[in-house]
Amino acid sequence: MEDDAVALQDANEGLEARVRERTSELEASREEALAAARPRLPSSRP
């Protein structure tokens, strides 16, 4: 039973690490896309 709990904890930690990594990648991609789009967005200034 304890081995199962340890295995589950390890799996959970690994999954959480992958989620953090993927979230970071997505945030970077979003910032890159926004930066690329900014020059093409119409200015709200007159």
N, C-alpha and C positions, 0 to 999 in steps of 0.2 A: 504494500500500500504506500509506504513512504517513497519507494522508487518511482511509483506513478506520480506522486505529488511533485517530486523533483523534476521528472521529465516534463510535466505540465508547466512548471515554473520556468524551466529552460526554454520550452517552446514559446511561452508567453513573452519572455524577455526578448527572444529572437524576433518575434513578430512585432513587438513594440519598437525595436531598433529599426526594422525595415520600414515601418510606418513613418518614423521620424525622418529617415533618410529620404523616403519618397516625397514626404511633405516638403522637405528642404529643396529637393529637385524641382517640384512643381512651383514653389514660390520663386525660385530663380528663373524658371521658364516664363512665369507670368510677368516678372519684372522685365525680362528681356523683350517680351512681346509688347509690353506697354511702352518701353523705351523706343522700340522700333516704330510704333504707331504714332507717337507724339508729334513728330514733324509733319505728319499727314493730317492730323486732326485740325479742324478749323479753329482759329483763335477766337476766344470770346471777347477779346479786346477790340474796340473800334479802330 
